[in-house]
Amino acid sequence: MSVRNSAAAGLLGLLAANCAVSADTAGDQAANVLAHDIYKQLIEINTTDSVGNVTTAAEAMAQRFRAAGFPAADIAVLGPNDRKKNLVVRLHGSGKHKPVLLIGHLDVVEARREDWTTDPFTLIEKDGFFYGRGTLDMKDGDAAMVTALLRMKQEGFRPSRDIVMALTADEEGGCCDGVDWLLRNHRELIDAEFVLNQDDWSVSSEHGVPQVAKLVATEKAYADYQLIATNKGGHSSVPRPDNAIYQLAAALGRISQFQFPFELNSITRGYFEQLANGIVTGEQAADMRAILRSPPDSQALQRLSADPEYAAVVHTTCVATRLEAGHANNALPQRAQAVVNCRILPGHSLEEVRQELIRVLNDPQIAVRYVADNGEISDKAPERRALPPAPLRPDVMKPLEVLVAATWPGVKVVPYMAVGASDAVYTAMAGMPTYTFGGVTVDRDDVRAHGRDERLGVAAFYTWNTFFYRYVKAITSQ
C-alpha cells in the first residue's frame, strides 16, 4: 500500500471509529448539556446593532475558556470600540500543519418584541423547537464551536494543527465587520491554511426528511443601493401623478419584473448535476438536466426559476428591502427613497450591477447610489467581485462525506454556491480557502433566519453539536 493510500485508510479508520460511537455516550450527553447552557446564554445577550452589545457575549465566552484552563495568551477580546469586540481563542496543536480557522458571528439582526409570539431574547423550547433571535443565525453554530473547543481541552486532545476560533461582530451590518477588522489589524491571530465557517443551515429537508447536505465553496457578492426620487411636492388637495412616491413605486415595479441573465459556474453546474442524479426526481430533475445543456432549455429554465431558491442560484437578484417617503400627511412627497439589496453572481462587480439598475429604471429623475457596509453613500460602487470557488480539498470533503452519511443515511454532500453572503468573503479575499457548512437540518419552507419567530429544531441542534465536534476532530487528527 502506498503512503498516500495508507493515509487515506487511516483517515477512513478514524472516521469509522468516530461514527461508530453512539450519540448517547456520556461525553456527548455532557457536551449537549454544556452546549444548551452556552446557547441559552448567547441568545439571552442582545447583540443587535441598535441597542445590543457584542462585547458582552464575547467576554462571556472568554470567561468560559479562562475557567477551562486556556492560557491568557490564547484568549483575545479586541475590537474597534467598546460594543463591537471580537473573541479569538487558540487551541494549540502539534504544528504538523498550518492552523485551521473556525469563524462565526455573535451579532444578530433586529427583533421587535411586538412582532414575535415569544420574547426574541429569551430561549424558549416548545413543540420540539428552540425559539429566539439567533437560534438559527447563528448562535447555534457559536455554541457548537465553543463546546467543541472546551470538550477537546478537557479531553487533552492535541490536534495536528492549531485550531483557532473567531466569534465576531457586525456580520449582519454595522460599522465594523469583525472578520474584516481582525484581518486588517491582527491577521497574525487568525491566519490559517483554510477556514471553516458555520454560518449556514446546510442540511436541507422536506417535511422533516433530510434531502441534501450543501457545502458552500463560493457565494454571491452583497451590495446595497439607494434609490432616490425627488419632486417639488405640493398640497395634497391637488394630487399630481408625478409625485415622488409614484415615481419610486414605478421604478421598484420595473426592478421586480426584471430578471438578470442566467449563469452557471463550476459549483452551481455540479450542484444541479448532483441534484438531478437521484436527489430530486420527475420533471424537476429533467429540468435541471435541461438547463445544463448548451444552450439551456428556456422552458425548463422558466419552470425552475419559478422556485425562488433555484432562481437565486442561477441569477443575480435585486429586491427592495426598505422604504421611506413623505414629510407630512397633508403634503405631496418631495422625496421618496428605497434600499435595494442585491446578491451578485461571481464575475460581476458591484458597480456593474449599479449601472444595470440605472438602465432598467430608465428614469434620470431617480438617483441610484451605492450604500457601503458602514452606511456611507457614494455615486459609484466598488469594482469588487465575488471570488472564484475554493478548491474542494480532500481533507475537508472526505471527513464531511463520511460523517454526513453516518449522521443522515442516504444524504449526499453537494458543493453549493450560497445565495446569501457571509464573512467568508473576507477570508477568501485574504487568500484563505473558505468552506461553509452549518450541519443543522431545516425544512426548505421553514427557514426563519432574520424573520419573525426564528427557530431551530431541538433534535437538530443536538445532532449538530455532536457532528461538529467529530468533524473538527477528524480533520485535525490527520
C-alpha positions as CSV (number, residue, x, y, z in Angstrom):
1,M,0.0,0.0,0.0
2,S,1.3,3.4,-0.9
3,V,1.9,6.1,1.7
4,R,-1.0,8.1,0.2
5,N,-3.3,5.1,0.3
6,S,-2.2,4.3,3.8
7,A,-3.0,7.9,4.9
8,A,-6.4,7.6,3.3
9,A,-7.1,4.3,5.0
10,G,-6.0,5.8,8.3
11,L,-8.4,8.7,7.9
12,L,-11.3,6.4,7.0
13,G,-10.5,4.2,10.0
14,L,-10.6,7.3,12.3
15,L,-13.9,8.4,10.8
16,A,-15.3,4.9,11.1
17,A,-14.4,4.9,14.8
18,N,-15.9,8.3,15.3
19,C,-19.1,7.3,13.6
20,A,-19.4,4.1,15.4
21,V,-19.6,5.9,18.7
22,S,-23.2,6.2,19.8
23,A,-24.6,9.7,20.1
24,D,-25.7,8.6,23.6
25,T,-22.2,8.4,25.1
26,A,-21.6,10.1,28.4
27,G,-19.3,12.6,26.7
28,D,-21.9,13.5,24.1
29,Q,-24.6,13.9,26.7
30,A,-22.4,16.2,28.8
31,A,-21.4,18.2,25.7
32,N,-25.1,18.6,24.8
33,V,-25.9,19.9,28.3
34,L,-23.0,22.4,28.0
35,A,-24.0,23.4,24.5
36,H,-27.5,24.2,25.7
37,D,-26.2,26.3,28.5
38,I,-24.0,28.3,26.1
39,Y,-26.8,28.6,23.5
40,K,-29.2,29.9,26.1
41,Q,-26.6,32.4,27.5
42,L,-25.8,33.7,24.0
43,I,-29.5,34.0,22.9
44,E,-30.3,36.0,26.0
45,I,-27.5,38.5,25.4
46,N,-28.9,41.1,23.0
47,T,-26.3,41.5,20.2
48,T,-28.2,43.7,17.7
49,D,-26.5,46.7,16.2
50,S,-29.0,49.2,17.5
51,V,-29.0,48.6,21.3
52,G,-27.1,45.3,21.8
53,N,-23.6,44.6,22.8
54,V,-21.4,42.0,21.1
55,T,-18.6,42.6,23.6
56,T,-20.8,41.3,26.4
57,A,-21.2,38.0,24.5
58,A,-17.5,37.8,23.6
59,E,-16.5,38.4,27.3
60,A,-19.0,35.8,28.5
61,M,-17.5,33.1,26.2
62,A,-13.9,34.3,27.0
63,Q,-14.7,33.7,30.7
64,R,-15.7,30.1,29.9
65,F,-12.3,29.5,28.2
66,R,-10.4,31.0,31.1
67,A,-12.3,28.8,33.6
68,A,-11.4,25.8,31.4
69,G,-7.7,26.5,31.7
70,F,-6.9,28.1,28.4
71,P,-3.8,30.4,28.9
72,A,-4.5,34.1,28.8
73,A,-2.1,34.4,25.8
74,D,-4.5,32.2,23.8
75,I,-7.6,34.3,24.5
76,A,-8.1,37.7,23.0
77,V,-11.1,40.1,23.2
78,L,-10.5,43.0,21.0
79,G,-12.2,45.3,18.5
80,P,-12.7,48.9,17.3
81,N,-15.0,50.1,20.1
82,D,-16.5,49.1,23.5
83,R,-19.6,47.4,21.9
84,K,-18.0,45.6,19.0
85,K,-15.2,43.5,20.4
86,N,-14.4,40.1,18.9
87,L,-13.2,36.9,20.6
88,V,-10.3,34.9,19.3
89,V,-9.3,31.6,21.0
90,R,-6.5,29.2,20.1
91,L,-6.2,25.5,20.9
92,H,-2.6,24.6,20.2
93,G,-1.7,21.5,18.2
94,S,1.4,19.7,17.2
95,G,2.2,22.2,14.5
96,K,2.4,19.5,11.8
97,H,0.1,21.5,9.7
98,K,-0.8,25.2,9.4
99,P,-3.9,26.3,11.6
100,V,-7.5,25.9,10.7
101,L,-9.7,28.9,11.5
102,L,-13.3,28.5,12.7
103,I,-15.5,31.6,12.2
104,G,-18.9,32.6,13.3
105,H,-20.7,35.9,14.2
106,L,-22.2,36.8,17.5
107,D,-24.3,39.7,16.3
108,V,-28.0,39.2,15.2
109,V,-30.5,41.2,13.2
110,E,-33.0,43.4,14.9
111,A,-36.1,41.7,16.5
112,R,-39.1,43.6,17.9
113,R,-41.0,42.1,20.8
114,E,-44.3,43.2,19.4
115,D,-43.7,41.3,16.2
116,W,-42.9,38.0,17.9
117,T,-45.1,35.5,19.8
118,T,-42.3,35.0,22.3
119,D,-39.6,37.2,23.7
120,P,-36.9,37.1,21.0
121,F,-34.1,37.4,23.6
122,T,-35.3,34.5,25.8
123,L,-34.5,31.0,24.7
124,I,-37.9,29.2,24.6
125,E,-38.3,25.5,24.0
126,K,-41.8,24.4,22.8
127,D,-43.2,21.9,20.3
128,G,-39.8,20.4,19.6
129,F,-38.2,23.8,18.6
130,F,-35.9,26.3,20.2
131,Y,-37.2,29.9,19.6
132,G,-35.2,33.1,19.9
133,R,-33.3,35.6,17.8
134,G,-30.1,33.9,16.7
135,T,-31.3,30.3,17.2
136,L,-30.6,29.6,13.6
137,D,-28.5,32.6,12.5
138,M,-26.1,31.8,14.1
139,K,-25.8,31.3,17.9
140,D,-26.3,27.6,17.3
141,G,-23.0,27.4,15.5
142,D,-21.3,29.6,18.0
143,A,-22.4,27.3,20.8
144,A,-21.2,24.2,18.9
145,M,-17.8,25.8,18.3
146,V,-17.3,26.9,21.9
147,T,-18.5,23.5,23.2
148,A,-16.2,21.6,20.8
149,L,-13.1,23.5,21.9
150,L,-13.9,23.2,25.6
151,R,-14.5,19.5,25.2
152,M,-11.2,19.0,23.4
153,K,-9.4,20.9,26.0
154,Q,-11.0,18.8,28.8
155,E,-10.0,15.6,27.0
156,G,-6.4,16.7,26.4
157,F,-6.8,16.4,22.7
158,R,-3.8,17.6,20.7
159,P,-4.7,18.3,17.1
160,S,-2.3,18.1,14.2
161,R,-2.7,21.8,13.6
162,D,-3.7,24.8,15.8
163,I,-7.5,25.3,15.9
164,V,-8.3,29.0,16.0
165,M,-11.8,30.2,16.7
166,A,-13.1,33.8,16.0
167,L,-16.5,34.9,17.2
168,T,-17.1,38.3,15.7
169,A,-19.2,41.4,15.5
170,D,-21.2,43.1,12.7
171,E,-21.6,40.4,10.1
172,E,-25.3,41.3,9.9
173,G,-24.4,45.0,9.4
174,G,-22.9,47.9,11.4
175,C,-19.7,49.9,11.4
176,C,-17.1,47.2,11.9
177,D,-17.3,43.7,10.5
178,G,-15.3,41.7,12.9
179,V,-13.6,39.3,10.5
180,D,-12.6,42.2,8.2
181,W,-11.3,44.2,11.2
182,L,-9.2,41.3,12.5
183,L,-7.7,40.7,9.1
184,R,-6.8,44.4,8.8
185,N,-5.5,44.8,12.3
186,H,-4.5,41.5,13.7
187,R,-4.1,39.0,10.9
188,E,-1.5,37.1,12.9
189,L,-4.2,36.0,15.3
190,I,-6.4,34.3,12.7
191,D,-4.1,33.4,9.8
192,A,-4.8,29.9,8.7
193,E,-4.4,27.4,5.9
194,F,-8.1,27.2,5.4
195,V,-11.3,28.3,7.1
196,L,-14.5,26.5,8.3
197,N,-17.5,28.9,8.5
198,Q,-20.6,27.7,10.3
199,D,-22.9,30.5,9.0
200,D,-25.4,28.3,7.2
201,W,-28.2,25.8,7.7
202,S,-26.8,23.3,5.3
203,V,-28.9,20.1,5.6
204,S,-32.0,20.9,3.6
205,S,-35.0,18.8,4.4
206,E,-38.6,18.5,3.3
207,H,-41.3,17.6,5.9
208,G,-38.5,16.8,8.3
209,V,-36.7,14.3,5.9
210,P,-33.1,15.4,5.1
211,Q,-32.6,15.6,1.3
212,V,-29.1,17.1,0.7
213,A,-26.1,18.5,2.6
214,K,-24.7,21.6,1.0
215,L,-21.1,22.5,1.4
216,V,-20.7,26.2,0.4
217,A,-17.5,26.7,-1.6
218,T,-18.4,30.1,-3.1
219,E,-21.0,32.8,-2.6
220,K,-22.6,35.8,-4.2
221,A,-21.4,39.3,-3.6
222,Y,-23.6,41.5,-1.4
223,A,-24.5,45.1,-2.3
224,D,-27.0,47.7,-1.1
225,Y,-28.2,50.6,-3.4
226,Q,-30.1,53.6,-2.5
227,L,-32.8,54.8,-4.9
228,I,-34.0,58.4,-4.5
229,A,-36.8,60.2,-6.3
230,T,-37.3,63.9,-5.7
231,N,-40.1,66.3,-6.6
232,K,-41.2,69.8,-5.8
233,G,-44.1,68.4,-3.8
234,G,-47.2,70.5,-3.1
235,H,-50.6,70.5,-1.4
236,S,-52.2,67.1,-1.1
237,S,-55.6,68.5,-2.1
238,V,-54.3,68.8,-5.7
239,P,-52.8,65.3,-6.4
240,R,-50.2,65.0,-9.1
241,P,-49.2,61.8,-10.9
242,D,-45.5,62.7,-10.8
243,N,-45.1,62.8,-7.0
244,A,-42.0,61.2,-5.7
245,I,-43.8,58.1,-4.2
246,Y,-45.4,57.3,-7.5
247,Q,-42.1,57.7,-9.3
248,L,-40.3,55.4,-6.9
249,A,-43.1,52.8,-6.9
250,A,-42.9,52.6,-10.7
251,A,-39.2,52.2,-10.5
252,L,-39.4,49.4,-8.0
253,G,-42.0,47.7,-10.1
254,R,-39.6,47.7,-13.0
255,I,-36.9,46.1,-10.9
256,S,-39.3,43.4,-9.6
257,Q,-40.2,42.5,-13.2
258,F,-36.6,42.4,-14.4
259,Q,-34.6,39.2,-14.3
260,F,-30.8,39.2,-14.6
261,P,-29.3,36.7,-17.1
262,F,-29.0,33.0,-16.4
263,E,-25.4,31.9,-15.5
264,L,-23.7,28.8,-14.2
265,N,-20.3,28.3,-12.7
266,S,-18.3,25.1,-11.8
267,I,-20.0,24.9,-8.4
268,T,-23.6,25.6,-9.5
269,R,-23.3,23.3,-12.5
270,G,-22.1,20.5,-10.2
271,Y,-24.9,21.3,-7.8
272,F,-27.7,20.8,-10.4
273,E,-25.9,17.7,-11.8
274,Q,-25.9,16.0,-8.4
275,L,-29.5,17.1,-7.5
276,A,-30.7,15.6,-10.8
277,N,-28.8,12.4,-10.1
278,G,-31.3,10.9,-7.7
279,I,-31.8,13.7,-5.1
280,V,-34.8,15.2,-7.0
281,T,-36.9,13.3,-9.4
282,G,-39.5,13.7,-12.2
283,E,-40.0,16.9,-14.1
284,Q,-37.7,18.9,-11.7
285,A,-34.8,16.5,-12.3
286,A,-35.4,16.7,-16.1
287,D,-35.5,20.5,-16.0
288,M,-32.2,20.5,-14.1
289,R,-30.6,18.4,-16.7
290,A,-32.1,20.6,-19.5
291,I,-30.6,23.8,-18.1
292,L,-27.2,22.2,-18.2
293,R,-27.3,21.9,-22.0
294,S,-25.8,24.5,-24.3
295,P,-27.9,26.4,-24.9
296,P,-30.1,25.8,-21.9
297,D,-33.8,24.8,-22.4
298,S,-35.7,28.1,-22.0
299,Q,-38.9,26.4,-20.7
300,A,-37.1,24.3,-18.2
301,L,-35.3,27.4,-17.0
302,Q,-38.5,29.3,-16.7
303,R,-40.1,26.5,-14.6
304,L,-37.0,26.2,-12.3
305,S,-36.8,29.9,-11.9
306,A,-40.3,30.0,-10.6
307,D,-38.8,28.5,-7.4
308,P,-37.1,31.4,-5.6
309,E,-34.4,29.2,-4.2
310,Y,-33.3,27.9,-7.6
311,A,-33.8,31.2,-9.2
312,A,-31.3,32.8,-6.8
313,V,-28.7,30.2,-7.7
314,V,-28.7,31.0,-11.4
315,H,-29.4,34.7,-11.4
316,T,-28.2,37.9,-9.8
317,T,-31.1,39.1,-7.7
318,C,-32.2,42.6,-6.5
319,V,-35.1,43.3,-4.2
320,A,-36.4,46.4,-2.4
321,T,-36.0,45.9,1.4
322,R,-36.6,49.4,2.9
323,L,-38.8,52.4,2.0
324,E,-39.1,55.9,3.3
325,A,-41.1,58.8,1.9
326,G,-43.0,62.0,2.6
327,H,-42.8,64.8,5.2
328,A,-46.4,65.4,6.1
329,N,-49.8,63.7,5.9
330,N,-51.3,66.6,4.0
331,A,-48.5,67.2,1.5
332,L,-47.3,65.6,-1.7
333,P,-44.0,63.9,-1.0
334,Q,-40.9,65.9,-2.0
335,R,-38.7,62.9,-1.6
336,A,-39.0,59.1,-1.6
337,Q,-36.2,56.6,-1.2
338,A,-35.7,52.9,-1.0
339,V,-32.9,50.5,-0.3
340,V,-32.5,47.8,-3.0
341,N,-30.4,44.8,-1.8
342,C,-28.6,42.8,-4.5
343,R,-26.9,39.4,-4.4
344,I,-24.5,39.3,-7.3
345,L,-23.2,36.2,-9.1
346,P,-19.4,35.7,-9.2
347,G,-17.7,37.5,-12.1
348,H,-19.8,40.7,-11.9
349,S,-18.8,43.9,-10.0
350,L,-20.9,45.9,-7.7
351,E,-20.6,48.9,-10.0
352,E,-21.6,46.8,-13.0
353,V,-24.9,46.0,-11.2
354,R,-25.5,49.6,-10.2
355,Q,-25.2,50.6,-13.9
356,E,-27.6,47.8,-14.8
357,L,-30.2,49.1,-12.3
358,I,-29.8,52.6,-13.9
359,R,-30.5,51.0,-17.3
360,V,-33.5,49.1,-16.0
361,L,-35.1,52.1,-14.3
362,N,-34.6,54.3,-17.4
363,D,-35.5,57.4,-15.3
364,P,-33.0,60.2,-15.0
365,Q,-35.0,61.6,-12.1
366,I,-34.1,58.6,-9.9
367,A,-30.6,58.5,-8.5
368,V,-29.0,55.2,-7.8
369,R,-26.2,55.3,-5.3
370,Y,-24.1,52.7,-3.5
371,V,-24.5,52.1,0.3
372,A,-21.4,50.8,1.9
373,D,-21.4,48.4,4.9
374,N,-20.7,51.4,7.2
375,G,-23.6,53.3,5.8
376,E,-21.6,55.7,3.7
377,I,-23.3,56.6,0.4
378,S,-21.5,57.2,-2.8
379,D,-22.2,57.8,-6.5
380,K,-20.1,54.9,-7.6
381,A,-19.9,51.3,-6.3
382,P,-16.6,49.4,-5.9
383,E,-15.3,47.2,-8.7
384,R,-15.1,44.3,-6.2
385,R,-16.4,40.9,-7.5
386,A,-17.2,37.7,-5.8
387,L,-14.2,35.4,-5.9
388,P,-14.0,32.1,-7.8
389,P,-14.9,28.9,-5.9
390,A,-12.4,27.5,-3.4
391,P,-10.8,24.1,-4.4
392,L,-12.6,21.2,-2.9
393,R,-9.9,19.9,-0.5
394,P,-9.9,16.2,0.2
395,D,-9.1,16.8,3.9
396,V,-12.3,18.9,4.1
397,M,-14.5,16.9,1.8
398,K,-13.8,13.3,2.8
399,P,-14.5,13.6,6.6
400,L,-17.6,15.6,5.7
401,E,-18.9,13.0,3.3
402,V,-18.3,10.1,5.8
403,L,-19.8,11.8,8.8
404,V,-22.8,13.1,6.8
405,A,-23.5,9.6,5.6
406,A,-23.3,8.3,9.1
407,T,-25.5,11.0,10.6
408,W,-28.1,11.3,7.8
409,P,-28.1,7.9,5.9
410,G,-28.6,8.3,2.2
411,V,-27.8,12.1,2.2
412,K,-25.1,13.3,-0.2
413,V,-22.7,16.2,0.3
414,V,-23.2,18.6,-2.7
415,P,-20.9,21.6,-3.3
416,Y,-23.1,24.8,-3.3
417,M,-22.9,28.5,-4.0
418,A,-24.5,30.4,-1.2
419,V,-27.2,32.8,-2.5
420,G,-26.7,34.9,0.7
421,A,-23.5,36.4,2.0
422,S,-21.3,35.8,5.0
423,D,-17.9,36.6,6.4
424,A,-16.4,34.0,4.1
425,V,-16.0,36.8,1.6
426,Y,-13.3,38.4,3.8
427,T,-11.3,35.3,4.5
428,A,-11.5,34.2,0.9
429,M,-10.2,37.6,-0.3
430,A,-7.4,37.2,2.2
431,G,-6.3,34.1,0.4
432,M,-7.6,31.5,2.8
433,P,-9.9,28.9,1.1
434,T,-13.2,29.0,3.0
435,Y,-15.8,26.4,3.3
436,T,-19.2,27.0,4.9
437,F,-21.2,24.2,6.5
438,G,-23.7,24.5,9.3
439,G,-24.9,21.0,10.0
440,V,-28.4,21.7,11.1
441,T,-31.5,20.2,9.4
442,V,-34.1,22.8,8.4
443,D,-37.1,22.4,6.1
444,R,-36.8,24.5,2.9
445,D,-40.1,26.1,3.6
446,D,-39.4,26.9,7.3
447,V,-36.2,29.0,7.2
448,R,-36.9,31.8,9.7
449,A,-33.5,33.4,9.9
450,H,-33.8,37.2,10.0
451,G,-37.6,36.7,10.4
452,R,-40.4,36.5,13.0
453,D,-40.3,33.7,15.5
454,E,-36.9,32.4,14.4
455,R,-36.5,28.8,15.5
456,L,-34.4,25.6,15.2
457,G,-35.4,22.0,15.9
458,V,-34.2,20.8,19.3
459,A,-33.0,17.5,17.9
460,A,-31.3,19.3,15.0
461,F,-29.3,21.4,17.5
462,Y,-28.0,18.5,19.5
463,T,-27.2,16.5,16.3
464,W,-25.2,19.4,15.0
465,N,-23.3,19.8,18.3
466,T,-22.1,16.2,18.2
467,F,-21.5,16.3,14.5
468,F,-19.3,19.5,14.6
469,Y,-17.1,18.1,17.4
470,R,-16.5,14.9,15.5
471,Y,-15.9,16.7,12.2
472,V,-13.3,19.2,13.6
473,K,-11.6,16.4,15.4
474,A,-11.4,14.3,12.3
475,I,-9.9,17.0,10.1
476,T,-7.3,17.9,12.8
477,S,-6.3,14.3,13.6
478,Q,-4.9,13.5,10.1
